[in-house]
Amino acid sequence: MTSPRTPGPSEGDMPETWDRVAADDRAADPRTAEAELLAEAGEHGTAATEALTGRLAGTAGSGASGTVAAPTRRHGAAPAAAPHGVSITGRSTRVGDRVFKGLAAGSGGLLLVVMAAIAVFLIWKALPAFSGNSGNLITTQAWRPQSSPPFFGIAAILFGTVVSALIAMLVGVPVAIGIALFIAHYARRRMATVLGGIVDLLAAVPSLVFGMWGLYFLVPNTRGFQSWLSEYWGWLPFLKNTTATSTAQYGQSLLMAGIVLAIMIVPTVSAVTREVFLQVPGETMDAAWALGATKWEMVRTAVLPFGRAGMISAAMLGLGRALGETIAVALVLNSGFVINPHLTEPGGDTFASTIALKFGEASGSPKGIPALVFAGLCLFVITLLVNSAARMIIARRREFTA
């Protein structure tokens, strides 16, 4: 007599029921679950995971509870089982990535080599300037390396370089940031496109054009302005002109050189800052709008903090151009080699303008070329120090990073 058949799951439900039962069995038996995971890793893994699979299999096989055989791949040869203790040796980068990394590292190293070569060349050529000079290289204001004995120093040209660059930064950087802010967040799209193109084209104007514009337009048309500054703002020592008795005697001064440099650095600073302002995340600005901020409050709390590091970097780029500008400053300034704190009085020299103006007569004396090379070495060191200081400021202040 046969016993009645126990009702089981329908044919359509059998796969689901079996999968559930199999899952319960795997949960109840950790060794079976581990074996299946190892098998799946062996089937779909790479060379690195194959080595790890072999190591796991060896570790499981050495346990006290039992052994688990290393799985084999279904779609290829069996993976090479690594013995216990062997580390993973697979590569996670492709050949192209390694080549690109090598090229990038080589380019950075080449740049360092070039800079080191420039420094060595300048020091080597400037060594004769350290001997036979009757003046002091740092404190002497005069520049007469062709006299007998030679008498020269960098005091006056260092003062003119620093002062003209500071004037350019004080005048040009705020204007450039304002232009970038207007183009990025205030102007309409069509107007922003036109203004951005004009600013970028302004950066392509040769420095000779700026120098001629400053000499033949800016200086003659600002004599009255300089006279007004000396008369009404002369209580500030640096704006007082103690030599001019008429408006016609105002002209080629450090103030005008600084204004010309400010106009020259505006395109560079504005272009870099504009691109930084355009990268501000929309979520940050939307959050400011959602809190009820006005346009200026949104810019002050969301845009400017995000772009602070970019603004500092752009300002340093502009400062580098202001420090090294040659022909424009040489045309605007009236050389004198005297430290004059009165910015509206004619006179002033910079490293770059001195090298350009004195190079022709320097070949006639043994100290002429070494003296100019020493001036170039000083400018090189100043530029490196300024850029290094800017990078240190950004690195030490985390809120400058976007």
Summary of the structure (lengths in Angstrom):
residues: 402
radius of gyration: 36.3
end to end distance: 84.8
largest distance: 137.8
contacts: 1208
relative contact order: 0.11
helix: 67%
strand: 1%
